[in-house]
Amino acid sequence: MTRDALPIDDILPDLITALRAKGRAVLQAPPGAGKTTRVPLAMLDASLTAQKIVMLEPRRLAARAAADRMAATLGEETGQTVGYRVRGDAQTSKSTRIEVVTEGILTRMIQSDPELSGIGAVIFDEFHERSLNADLGLALCLEIAGALRDDLILLAMSATLDAAPVAELMQAPILTSEGRAFPVDIRHLDRPLPRETRIDQAAAEAVLRALPETSGGLLVFLPGEGEIRRTEARLRDRLPAEVALHTLFGAMPLAAQRAAIRPAQKGRKIVLATSIAETSLTIEDIRVVIDAGLARRARFDPGSGMSRLVTERASRAEATQRAGRAGRVADGTCYRLWTRGEEGALPPFAPPEIETADLAPLALDLAQWGAAPDAVPLLTPPNAGTYAEGLALLTDLGALKSGQITDHGRALAALPTHPRLANMLVRAGKPAATLAALLAERDPLPRGAPTDLSLRIEAIADPKVFAARRPWAPDRGGIARIREDARRLSRLAPDLKTQAPMPLAEMAALAYPDRIGQRRKGDTPRYVLSGGKGAVLPEGDTLAAAPFLVATDLDGNPREAKIRQAVQITAAEIRAAFPDRIQWVDSCSWSKQDRRVQARQQERLGHAVLDDRIWKDAPKEAIARAMLDGVRDLGLTISDKARLFLARARLAADSMNLPDHSDQGLLDTAEDWLLPYLSGIRDAASWRRFDILPALKARLDWDQAQALDRIAPPGFTTPLGRTIAIDYASDPPEVSLRLQELFGQTSHPSVGGTPLKLTLLSPAGRPIQTTSDLPGFWSGSYADVRKDMRARYPKHPWPEDPTQADPTLRAKPRKA
């Protein structure tokens, strides 16, 4: 057979030698080098294995195109020596030796046959994209090769990749093909695009500017089908007659995809494409690239509870690959729709999908494999928290029990869709296919449409009639994709003929058991979801009065999410969907809104309450424990006597081993000391009247109480034997008493090692001196006080040496 020379050809002998010697290799080759179509054929020609060669491609379009190109090289029809298998389509036969498959198919092949019987080599093409399925597929293949198949050949191929970590994981050599490229003139914008400029408008204007400035075909990189369709509409009536306009994205019919790839028959062509055209797909006669600088990536969407494609800035590596498409056959030009200054803000590489995507599918695959994520050789380990959330969802769906996969979980893993949707399909059968396809796709109705999911089902059934009856025009492209996916899922779903068709809301509940919402009290349509989170409907929405609903799409706000799609459900439908999970729960809880303990008996699904009754004979202990939450909510109620006790305990804490008497310490340990005293207390009013002093005193044993009275007594005993309360609210603690009552006192009194502050009063009870050093006062300023006080109060004693006088509260005795 004759083949045109390609850059990859120079390194193929070294690659075959490495694979013969090691059975593994990592191949780096830039876009257009020919690795996708040359390497599998070279491996076949070299008879590296007598078994089938399987090549993994990230996208269906690239898988079909690669198989077609290799088959044409052999002068055969696709499906003979070279075939493909993608979602919903396959071209293979008994004579197929090279099979190109998409990622999910490889994972299911491994799970159904862990030895990969009949397969001698697995090639991971475009591994730099680091999809979740590619990472998992390589990890499982490495396990198979290490434990079951030492003859299994593994090859990772990439256009741009930090190859060292992959080679280290595979224990494989790195081979690099330099490729062949012509110079590309990179042209940036002079100033950033205005914020109000739509990307389809900017792309269309760039095409019209580039046409007279360049020659050859134009390849325009846009993030998705919507942007492609809008750009196409802007260009359709503005292009010269000799320019052919094509679109290229994954959901297109196969014939239209092949037409976009083929060289133009006459004149020039423009291809509006997604990132599918970056690496794994060769589009003939392209000399000009226009790069919008955006990419769609799979990221976990808290709103849908699944991974969704989101639009983000492209990485610098992706921009380099896109520009390289203009230099494949001659000098080229690349128009970048951003400024040179903005280029530094682009991330260097796109993140691995395992770092951003929903990990419930990965958790299900690993559970089926029988291994934890740290037990398989994943290039990037999953985030522990995100992985735990995936496990919790699978347990909620019944796919896992005690961490082990169930028979139901195996049934979910067999379906090529998210575990949420697979659960719905397995339990509701073929009638759920349309809803499953809808929930996996973007909303086909425009913003501003009501949240009601049944409107979407109505639009899918007949978009023309819907558009005529309703004011919201559905997205025809989205409807077509949903219908096509629904047909595929219907073929895979079980046929439950003995089961009556399930209501729409009940089917939605099976996919979202954690998002069954119960309306809260009040005018605003707020809901508490069965999973415990809060959600709110837009004001005036058609579902705003629904007592129960299933929220199938939220805006992701962790505090209170806005509901974007939902369907009303009845309590009876909830009971029918979850007969084994609904429970009657006796509940004593503190109501912050009502400021009282509420004792209820409730029929619940998670946090959603289907029926609610008063619990008339609730145990006293349960009421007291609920009131304890009320105490934490209301705060401690402290009487004057209790405040004095706390001040004494806090002062003595340094001198003796006492429990923590700070406000926070008291609240933290309230269950230990306060709970036994809360009998009969069940609302804010009775708590305000409650005196906690007995409970506080009961915290101390007899020895501690005696020590407290000794170290921080409640009062000071004067030389006359009179006890005066100590003001512990003062710092330091303070006692106020008449000066004459301290005559004869030669030492300064203290509590807890701290000198008391003595406020000395005149015979009329007015402060005349404050001191923390009584001996110093007697020997010092007392003389001046005596001089002044003798004149004012001549009837009262003012001895020259107060330390030798007797204490008194009386005046001088009258002379006879």
C-alpha positions in Angstrom: 0.0 0.0 0.0 1.2 3.6 -0.7 0.8 6.4 1.8 1.7 10.0 1.6 4.6 10.9 3.9 3.7 12.5 7.2 6.0 13.9 10.0 5.1 11.0 12.3 6.6 8.5 9.9 10.2 9.3 10.9 9.6 8.1 14.5 7.4 5.1 13.8 10.4 2.6 13.7 11.6 3.8 17.1 8.0 3.6 18.5 7.6 0.0 17.3 10.9 -1.0 18.8 10.0 0.6 22.1 6.6 -1.1 22.2 8.2 -4.5 21.4 10.8 -4.1 24.2 8.6 -2.5 26.9 5.0 -3.0 25.9 4.4 0.6 26.8 5.3 4.1 25.5 4.3 7.8 25.6 4.3 9.5 22.2 4.4 13.3 21.9 3.5 14.7 18.4 2.1 18.1 17.5 -1.3 18.4 15.7 -1.1 17.3 12.1 1.9 15.0 12.6 -0.4 12.0 11.6 -0.2 10.1 14.9 -3.9 9.3 15.1 -4.1 7.5 11.7 -0.5 6.3 11.2 0.4 4.8 14.6 -2.4 2.1 14.7 -1.7 1.1 11.2 2.1 0.9 11.9 1.4 -1.3 14.9 -0.8 -3.6 12.7 1.8 -3.8 10.0 4.5 -4.7 12.6 2.3 -7.5 13.9 2.9 -6.3 17.5 -0.1 -8.3 18.5 -2.3 -10.9 17.0 -5.3 -9.5 18.8 -7.4 -6.4 18.2 -6.0 -2.9 18.7 -8.4 -0.5 20.4 -7.8 3.3 20.2 -9.5 5.6 22.5 -10.7 8.9 21.1 -12.3 11.7 23.2 -15.0 12.6 20.7 -17.4 10.7 18.4 -16.7 12.8 15.4 -12.9 12.3 15.7 -13.4 8.5 16.2 -15.5 8.2 13.0 -13.1 10.4 11.1 -10.0 8.5 12.2 -11.6 5.2 11.3 -12.7 6.4 7.9 -9.2 7.8 7.2 -7.4 4.6 8.2 -9.9 2.5 6.2 -9.4 4.7 3.1 -5.6 4.3 3.5 -6.1 0.6 3.3 -8.4 0.9 0.3 -11.3 -0.6 2.3 -14.7 0.4 3.6 -15.0 1.4 7.3 -16.0 -1.6 9.3 -13.6 -4.1 7.7 -10.0 -4.0 9.0 -10.7 -0.7 10.7 -14.0 0.1 12.4 -15.4 2.3 15.2 -17.8 2.1 18.0 -19.3 5.3 19.4 -22.4 6.2 21.4 -25.4 5.2 19.3 -23.4 4.1 16.2 -20.9 1.3 15.3 -19.2 0.0 12.2 -17.3 -3.2 12.9 -17.2 -6.7 11.7 -15.5 -10.1 12.5 -12.5 -9.0 10.4 -12.0 -5.7 12.4 -8.4 -5.5 13.7 -8.4 -1.8 14.7 -11.4 -0.4 16.6 -11.7 3.3 17.4 -13.9 3.8 20.4 -15.0 6.7 22.6 -14.1 6.9 26.2 -17.2 5.7 28.0 -17.3 2.6 25.7 -13.8 1.6 26.8 -14.7 1.8 30.4 -17.7 -0.4 29.9 -15.6 -2.9 27.9 -13.2 -3.1 30.8 -15.9 -3.5 33.4 -17.7 -6.3 31.5 -14.4 -8.1 30.7 -11.6 -7.3 33.1 -9.1 -9.3 31.1 -9.9 -7.5 27.9 -10.1 -10.8 26.1 -9.2 -10.5 22.4 -7.6 -7.1 22.8 -3.8 -6.9 22.5 -3.2 -3.1 22.6 -5.0 0.0 23.9 -4.0 3.4 22.5 -5.1 6.5 24.4 -5.2 9.3 21.8 -5.2 13.0 22.7 -4.4 12.1 26.3 -3.5 15.7 27.0 -7.2 16.5 27.2 -7.2 14.6 30.5 -10.8 13.6 30.4 -12.1 11.7 33.4 -12.8 8.5 31.4 -9.3 8.6 29.8 -7.7 8.9 33.3 -9.8 6.1 34.6 -9.3 3.9 31.5 -5.5 4.2 31.7 -5.6 3.4 35.4 -7.7 0.3 34.9 -5.6 -0.8 31.9 -2.4 -0.5 34.0 -4.0 -2.6 36.7 -5.1 -5.2 34.1 -1.6 -5.3 32.6 0.0 -5.6 36.0 -2.2 -8.3 37.4 -3.8 -10.2 34.5 -2.3 -9.3 31.1 1.4 -8.8 31.0 1.1 -9.0 27.2 -1.2 -6.0 27.0 0.4 -3.1 25.0 -0.4 0.4 26.3 0.4 3.6 24.4 -0.5 7.2 25.4 -0.4 9.8 22.6 -0.7 13.5 23.0 -0.2 16.8 21.1 0.7 18.9 24.2 1.4 17.1 27.4 3.7 17.3 30.4 4.8 13.8 29.5 7.1 13.0 32.4 4.3 12.3 35.0 2.5 10.1 32.5 5.7 8.2 31.6 6.5 7.7 35.3 3.0 6.4 36.0 3.2 4.0 33.0 6.9 3.2 33.6 7.3 3.9 29.9 9.8 5.7 27.6 8.9 9.0 26.0 9.2 9.4 22.2 8.8 12.8 20.5 7.9 13.7 16.9 8.8 17.2 15.9 6.1 17.4 13.3 6.1 19.9 10.5 4.6 23.3 10.5 4.8 26.5 8.4 5.1 30.0 10.0 1.8 31.4 11.3 1.3 35.2 11.6 -0.5 35.8 15.0 -2.7 38.9 15.0 -4.2 40.2 18.2 -6.9 42.8 18.8 -5.7 46.4 19.4 -8.1 46.8 22.3 -10.3 44.3 24.3 -13.7 43.5 23.0 -16.4 45.7 24.6 -18.3 43.8 27.4 -21.6 44.1 25.5 -20.1 42.6 22.3 -21.4 39.0 21.7 -18.8 36.5 20.7 -20.7 35.5 17.6 -20.8 39.1 16.5 -17.0 39.5 17.0 -16.3 36.2 15.2 -18.5 37.1 12.2 -16.8 40.5 11.9 -13.3 38.8 12.1 -14.3 36.5 9.3 -15.4 39.3 7.1 -12.2 41.2 7.8 -10.0 38.1 7.2 -11.5 37.1 3.8 -10.0 39.9 1.7 -6.7 39.9 3.7 -5.9 36.2 3.3 -6.2 33.2 1.0 -7.2 29.6 1.7 -9.8 28.0 4.0 -10.9 29.6 7.3 -11.3 27.7 10.5 -13.2 29.5 13.3 -13.0 28.2 16.8 -16.2 28.8 18.9 -17.2 27.3 22.2 -20.4 25.5 21.2 -23.3 24.8 18.9 -25.2 27.9 20.0 -22.4 30.3 19.2 -21.8 28.5 15.9 -25.4 28.8 14.9 -25.6 32.5 15.7 -22.3 33.2 13.9 -23.6 31.2 10.9 -26.8 33.3 10.8 -24.7 36.5 10.9 -22.5 35.4 7.9 -25.1 33.5 5.7 -26.1 36.6 3.6 -22.8 38.5 3.8 -20.4 36.1 2.1 -19.3 36.0 -1.5 -21.0 33.4 -3.7 -17.7 31.4 -4.1 -17.3 30.9 -0.3 -18.8 27.8 1.2 -19.9 27.9 4.9 -19.8 24.8 7.0 -20.4 24.0 10.7 -18.7 21.3 12.7 -19.7 20.1 16.1 -20.4 16.8 17.8 -24.2 16.6 17.5 -24.3 17.1 13.7 -25.4 14.5 11.3 -22.4 12.4 10.0 -22.8 13.5 6.4 -22.6 17.2 7.4 -19.5 16.5 9.5 -17.8 14.7 6.6 -18.6 17.6 4.3 -17.0 20.1 6.6 -13.8 18.0 6.7 -13.4 17.5 3.0 -11.5 20.0 0.8 -13.5 22.7 -0.9 -14.6 21.6 -4.4 -14.2 25.2 -5.7 -13.5 28.6 -4.2 -12.9 29.0 -0.5 -14.5 27.4 2.6 -15.2 28.6 6.1 -15.7 26.0 8.9 -17.3 27.2 12.2 -16.1 24.5 14.7 -15.8 23.7 18.3 -12.6 22.6 20.0 -13.1 19.3 18.3 -10.9 20.7 15.5 -8.0 21.5 17.7 -6.0 18.2 17.6 -7.7 14.9 16.8 -9.3 16.0 13.5 -7.7 17.1 10.3 -9.6 19.6 8.2 -8.2 20.0 4.7 -6.9 23.2 3.1 -7.1 25.5 6.2 -4.8 28.5 6.0 -6.5 30.9 8.4 -7.6 30.4 12.0 -9.9 32.8 13.9 -9.9 32.0 17.6 -12.6 33.3 19.9 -10.5 32.3 22.9 -13.2 30.2 24.6 -13.7 26.6 25.4 -16.4 24.3 26.8 -15.4 22.1 29.7 -17.1 19.6 31.9 -17.5 21.0 35.4 -19.6 19.9 38.3 -22.7 22.0 38.2 -24.3 22.3 41.7 -27.4 23.5 40.0 -28.0 20.2 38.1 -26.2 18.0 40.5 -24.2 16.6 37.5 -21.4 17.7 35.3 -22.3 20.2 32.7 -20.4 21.9 29.9 -19.5 25.5 30.9 -17.8 28.2 28.8 -14.4 29.4 30.0 -11.3 31.1 28.7 -9.2 28.8 26.6 -5.7 27.9 27.8 -2.5 29.1 26.2 -1.8 25.5 25.2 -5.2 25.3 23.4 -4.5 28.7 21.7 -1.2 27.4 20.4 -2.8 24.2 19.0 -5.5 26.2 17.3 -3.0 28.6 15.7 -1.0 25.6 14.5 -4.0 24.5 12.3 -3.3 27.5 10.0 0.3 26.3 9.3 -0.3 22.8 8.2 0.1 23.1 4.4 1.6 26.6 3.9 2.2 29.9 5.7 -0.9 30.8 7.7 -2.6 33.5 9.7 -4.3 33.4 13.1 -6.6 36.1 14.3 -7.0 36.0 18.1 -10.1 37.8 19.5 -8.2 39.2 22.5 -5.3 41.6 23.0 -1.7 40.7 23.4 -1.9 42.0 27.0 -4.8 39.7 27.8 -2.8 36.6 26.7 -0.8 36.5 30.0 -4.0 36.0 31.9 -4.8 32.8 30.1 -4.2 29.6 32.1 -1.2 27.6 30.8 -3.1 24.4 30.4 -6.7 23.2 30.8 -7.3 21.5 34.2 -7.8 17.7 34.3 -11.5 16.9 34.3 -11.0 14.9 37.6 -10.3 18.2 39.3 -13.5 19.9 38.2 -16.2 17.3 37.3 -18.8 15.5 39.3 -17.2 12.4 40.7 -20.3 10.3 41.3 -19.8 8.4 37.9 -16.1 7.8 38.9 -17.2 6.5 42.3 -19.6 4.1 40.7 -17.0 2.8 38.2 -14.5 2.3 41.0 -17.1 0.6 43.2 -17.9 -1.8 40.4 -14.2 -2.4 39.9 -13.9 -3.0 43.7 -11.3 -0.5 44.5 -10.9 2.8 46.3 -9.4 5.7 44.4 -6.1 5.5 46.2 -5.8 1.8 45.2 -5.7 2.4 41.4 -3.0 4.3 39.5 -4.8 7.5 38.7 -2.5 10.2 37.3 -4.4 12.8 39.4 -6.1 11.7 42.7 -9.7 12.9 43.1 -10.6 15.6 45.7 -11.5 13.7 48.9 -14.5 15.9 49.7 -16.0 15.8 46.2 -15.5 12.1 46.0 -17.3 11.7 49.4 -20.2 13.7 48.0 -20.4 11.3 45.0 -20.4 8.3 47.4 -23.2 9.9 49.4 -25.3 10.4 46.3 -24.8 6.8 45.2 -25.8 5.5 48.6 -28.9 7.7 48.4 -29.7 6.2 45.0 -29.3 2.6 46.4 -26.3 2.0 44.2 -24.0 1.5 47.2 -24.6 -0.1 50.6 -21.9 0.1 53.3 -19.6 1.3 50.5 -20.1 -1.8 48.4 -21.9 -1.8 45.0 -25.4 -3.4 44.9 -27.1 -5.2 42.1 -29.0 -2.0 41.5 -25.7 -0.2 41.3 -24.5 -2.6 38.6 -27.6 -1.9 36.6 -26.9 1.8 36.9 -23.3 1.4 35.8 -24.4 -0.5 32.7 -26.2 2.6 31.4 -24.2 5.3 29.6 -25.5 8.2 31.6 -25.2 9.9 35.0 -26.2 7.7 37.9 -29.0 10.1 38.8 -30.6 9.6 35.4 -29.7 5.9 35.3 -31.6 5.4 38.5 -34.6 7.0 37.0 -34.3 4.9 33.8 -33.9 1.6 35.7 -36.9 2.2 38.0 -39.3 4.0 35.6 -38.3 2.2 32.3 -38.5 3.5 28.8 -41.1 6.3 29.5 -38.3 8.1 31.5 -36.0 8.4 28.4 -37.3 11.8 27.3 -37.0 13.3 30.8 -33.5 11.8 31.2 -32.4 13.4 27.9 -33.9 16.7 28.9 -32.2 16.7 32.3 -28.8 16.0 30.7 -29.2 18.9 28.2 -29.4 22.6 28.6 -32.8 24.2 29.1 -34.5 24.3 25.7 -36.7 27.2 26.8 -35.3 30.8 27.0 -34.6 32.7 30.2 -37.7 34.1 31.7 -39.8 31.0 31.0 -41.5 29.5 34.1 -39.6 26.8 36.0 -42.3 24.1 35.3 -40.6 21.0 33.9 -43.8 19.9 32.2 -43.6 22.9 29.8 -40.3 21.5 28.5 -41.8 18.1 28.0 -44.6 19.8 26.1 -42.1 21.6 23.9 -40.2 18.4 23.1 -43.4 16.6 22.1 -44.3 19.2 19.5 -42.1 22.4 19.3 -44.3 24.0 16.5 -47.5 23.7 18.5 -45.8 24.8 21.6 -44.4 27.9 19.9 -47.8 28.7 18.6 -49.5 28.4 22.0 -46.8 29.7 24.3 -44.8 32.9 24.4 -41.5 31.1 24.8 -39.8 30.0 21.6 -37.9 26.7 22.2 -34.4 26.1 21.0 -34.9 23.9 18.0 -31.3 22.6 18.0 -31.6 21.7 21.7 -35.0 20.0 21.1 -33.4 17.9 18.3 -30.6 16.8 20.5 -32.9 15.9 23.3 -35.1 13.8 21.0 -32.1 12.0 19.5 -30.7 11.2 23.0 -34.2 10.1 24.2 -34.4 7.6 21.4 -31.0 6.2 22.3 -31.8 6.0 26.0 -35.2 4.4 25.3 -33.4 1.5 23.5 -31.2 1.0 26.5 -33.8 1.4 29.3 -35.6 -1.7 30.6 -39.1 -2.4 29.3 -41.3 -2.5 32.3 -44.5 -3.5 30.6 -46.1 -4.8 33.8 -45.7 -1.4 35.5 -48.1 1.5 34.9 -46.4 4.6 33.4 -45.0 6.7 36.2 -46.0 10.3 36.6 -43.5 12.9 35.5 -42.9 14.2 39.0 -42.3 10.8 40.4 -39.7 10.1 37.7 -37.9 13.4 38.5 -37.9 12.5 42.2 -36.1 9.2 41.4 -33.3 11.3 39.8 -33.3 13.9 42.6 -34.2 12.2 45.9 -32.1 14.9 47.6 -34.1 17.8 46.0 -37.7 17.1 47.0 -38.8 20.5 48.4 -41.4 21.3 51.0 -42.8 24.9 51.0 -42.0 26.9 54.1 -44.5 29.1 55.8 -44.8 32.6 54.5 -45.6 34.5 51.4 -42.3 34.0 49.7 -42.1 30.6 47.9 -39.2 29.2 49.9 -38.5 25.5 50.2 -36.5 23.2 52.3 -35.1 20.3 50.3 -35.0 16.7 51.4 -31.2 16.9 51.4 -31.3 19.7 53.9 -30.6 22.8 51.7 -32.8 25.7 51.1 -34.2 26.9 47.8 -36.5 29.7 46.5 -38.7 30.1 43.4 -38.8 33.3 41.5 -41.7 35.6 42.7 -44.8 35.0 40.6 -43.7 31.6 39.2 -46.4 29.3 38.2 -45.3 26.8 40.8 -45.1 29.3 43.7 -48.0 27.8 45.6 -46.9 24.2 45.2 -46.7 22.5 48.7 -44.1 20.0 47.3 -41.9 20.1 44.2 -38.8 18.4 42.8 -36.1 20.9 42.0 -34.2 19.6 39.0 -32.0 22.6 38.4 -30.8 25.3 40.8 -28.4 28.2 40.5 -25.9 26.6 42.8 -26.0 29.2 45.6 -24.9 27.3 48.7 -27.0 29.4 51.1 -30.4 29.5 49.4 -30.4 28.4 45.7 -32.7 29.8 43.2 -34.9 27.2 41.5 -34.5 27.2 37.7 -36.4 24.1 36.8 -38.9 22.1 38.9 -42.0 20.0 38.8 -44.9 19.9 41.3 -45.2 16.6 43.2 -47.9 15.3 45.6 -47.2 13.7 49.0 -48.8 10.5 47.5 -46.3 10.5 44.6 -43.4 11.0 47.1 -44.7 8.0 49.1 -45.0 5.9 46.0 -41.5 6.7 44.8 -39.8 6.1 48.2 -41.9 3.6 50.2 -38.8 2.2 52.0 -37.2 5.5 52.9 -40.1 7.5 54.4 -40.2 7.4 58.1 -42.3 8.6 61.0 -39.9 10.7 63.2 -40.6 11.9 66.8 -39.2 15.3 67.0 -38.7 17.8 69.8 -36.9 20.9 68.5 -36.5 24.5 69.3 -38.2 26.9 66.9 -36.3 30.1 66.5 -39.3 31.7 64.8 -41.8 30.8 67.5 -39.2 30.9 70.3 -40.5 27.8 71.9 -40.0 24.0 72.0 -42.1 22.2 69.4 -42.9 18.5 70.0 -44.1 16.9 66.7 -44.6 13.5 65.1 -43.6 13.9 61.5 -43.7 11.7 58.4 -40.4 12.6 56.6 -38.3 12.0 53.6 -35.0 13.4 54.7 -35.7 17.0 55.7 -39.0 17.2 53.8 -42.1 16.7 56.1 -45.1 15.0 54.4 -47.3 14.9 57.5 -47.0 16.8 60.8 -48.8 16.1 64.1 -48.5 17.3 67.7 -46.6 14.9 69.9 -48.8 15.0 73.0 -46.8 12.7 75.3 -43.3 13.8 74.4 -40.8 12.7 77.2 -39.7 15.4 79.6 -36.0 14.7 78.8 -36.6 15.2 75.0 -38.3 18.6 75.8 -35.5 19.6 78.0 -32.9 18.7 75.4 -34.8 20.8 72.8 -34.9 23.7 75.3 -31.2 23.4 75.6 -31.0 24.5 72.0 -33.3 27.3 72.9 -30.9 28.4 75.6 -28.1 28.4 73.0 -30.3 30.5 70.8 -31.5 32.9 73.5 -28.4 33.1 75.6 -28.0 32.7 79.3 -30.5 34.5 81.7 -28.4 35.6 84.7 -29.9 37.0 87.9 -28.0 39.4 90.2 -27.2 36.6 92.6 -26.1 34.3 89.8 -23.9 37.1 88.4 -22.3 37.5 91.8 -21.6 33.7 92.0 -20.1 33.7 88.5 -17.8 36.7 89.4 -16.6 34.9 92.5 -15.9 31.6 90.5 -14.1 33.4 87.7 -11.9 35.3 90.3 -11.1 32.1 92.1 -10.4 30.1 88.9 -6.6 30.8 89.0 -6.4 29.6 92.7 -8.4 26.4 92.4 -9.5 23.8 90.0 -13.0 24.9 88.9 -15.0 24.3 85.7 -15.0 27.0 83.0 -17.4 29.7 84.1 -17.1 31.9 81.1 -20.3 32.6 79.1 -19.1 30.4 76.2 -17.8 27.7 78.6 -21.2 27.6 80.3 -23.0 27.2 77.0 -20.6 24.6 75.7 -21.2 22.4 78.8 -24.8 23.3 79.4 -25.9 19.7 78.7 -23.9 18.6 81.8 -25.0 21.2 84.4 -28.2 22.8 83.1 -30.2 20.0 81.4 -31.4 18.4 84.7 -32.9 21.8 85.8 -34.8 22.5 82.6 -37.9 20.5 83.4 -41.0 22.5 82.7 -39.1 25.2 80.8 -40.2 25.2 77.1 -40.4 28.8 75.8 -38.6 32.1 75.9 -40.9 33.6 78.5 -40.4 30.8 81.1 -36.6 30.9 80.4 -36.5 34.6 81.2 -38.1 33.9 84.7 -35.7 31.0 85.4 -32.9 31.4 87.9 -29.8 29.4 87.0 -28.1 30.0 90.4 -29.0 26.6 91.9 -27.7 24.9 88.7 -24.5 26.8 88.8 -23.9 25.9 92.5 -24.6 22.3 91.7 -21.6 22.3 89.4 -19.3 22.4 92.4 -18.8 19.6 94.9 -18.6 20.2 98.6 -14.9 20.7 98.8 -15.0 23.1 95.8 -17.9 25.1 97.4 -16.0 25.4 100.7 -12.8 26.5 98.9 -14.7 29.0 96.9 -16.2 30.5 100.1 -12.7 30.7 101.5 -10.9 32.2 98.5 -13.7 34.4 97.2 -16.3 34.7 99.9 -19.6 36.4 99.1 -19.0 39.1 101.8 -16.3 40.8 103.9 -16.5 40.4 107.7 -15.6 43.6 109.4 -13.8 43.9 112.8 -17.2 44.4 114.3 -18.3 41.0 113.0 -20.6 42.5 110.4 -20.7 40.9 106.9 -20.8 43.3 104.0 -21.4 42.0 100.4 -18.4 42.3 98.1 -19.1 43.9 94.8 -17.3 41.4 92.4 -18.5 43.4 89.4 -15.9 46.0 90.2 -12.3 45.4 89.1 -10.8 44.7 91.6 -13.7 43.6 93.9 -14.9 46.3 96.1 -16.4 46.8 99.6 -17.9 50.1 100.9 -18.0 50.7 104.7 -17.6 53.4 107.3 -14.1 54.3 108.1 -14.6 53.8 112.0 -15.6 50.2 111.4 -12.0 49.4 110.4 -10.3 50.8 113.5 -7.9 48.2 114.7 -7.5 46.5 111.3 -3.8 46.4 110.6 -3.8 44.3 107.4 -5.4 44.9 104.1 -8.2 42.4 103.3 -8.1 40.4 100.0 -10.1 37.8 98.0 -8.6 35.2 95.6 -5.2 36.7 96.2 -6.4 40.1 95.0 -6.5 43.1 97.4 -10.1 44.4 97.9 -10.8 47.9 96.9 -12.0 49.6 100.1 -14.2 52.6 99.8 -14.2 54.3 103.1 -17.3 56.3 104.1 -17.9 59.2 106.3 -20.4 58.9 109.3 -22.9 60.3 106.8 -22.2 57.5 104.4 -20.3 59.6 101.8 -17.1 58.3 100.2 -14.0 60.0 101.7 -11.2 57.7 100.6 -10.5 54.7 98.3 -7.6 52.5 99.1 -6.1 49.1 98.2 -3.4 49.5 101.0 -5.1 50.0 104.4 -1.9 50.0 106.4 -0.4 52.6 104.1 -3.6 54.7 104.5 -3.4 54.6 108.3 0.2 55.7 108.3 -0.2 58.2 105.5 -3.2 60.2 104.4 -5.3 59.3 107.3 -3.9 62.3 109.3 -5.2 64.7 106.7 -8.6 62.9 106.6 -8.7 63.0 110.4 -8.0 66.8 110.4 -10.8 67.4 107.9 -13.4 64.9 109.4 -12.9 66.0 113.1 -14.2 69.5 112.1 -17.2 68.1 110.2 -18.1 65.2 112.5 -16.9 66.2 116.0 -19.2 63.8 117.7 -17.5 60.8 116.2 -14.1 59.3 117.2 -11.0 60.2 115.2 -8.1 58.7 117.1 -4.6 59.7 116.3 -3.6 56.0 116.0 -6.5 54.2 114.4 -4.7 50.8 114.5 -4.9 50.9 118.4 -8.6 52.1 118.5 -11.6 49.9 118.8 -13.9 49.7 115.8 -17.3 51.4 116.2 -20.3 52.6 114.4 -21.3 54.8 117.3 -20.7 58.4 118.2 -18.6 59.5 121.2 -20.3 58.9 124.5 -21.7 62.1 126.1 -19.8 63.6 129.0 -21.4 63.2 132.4 
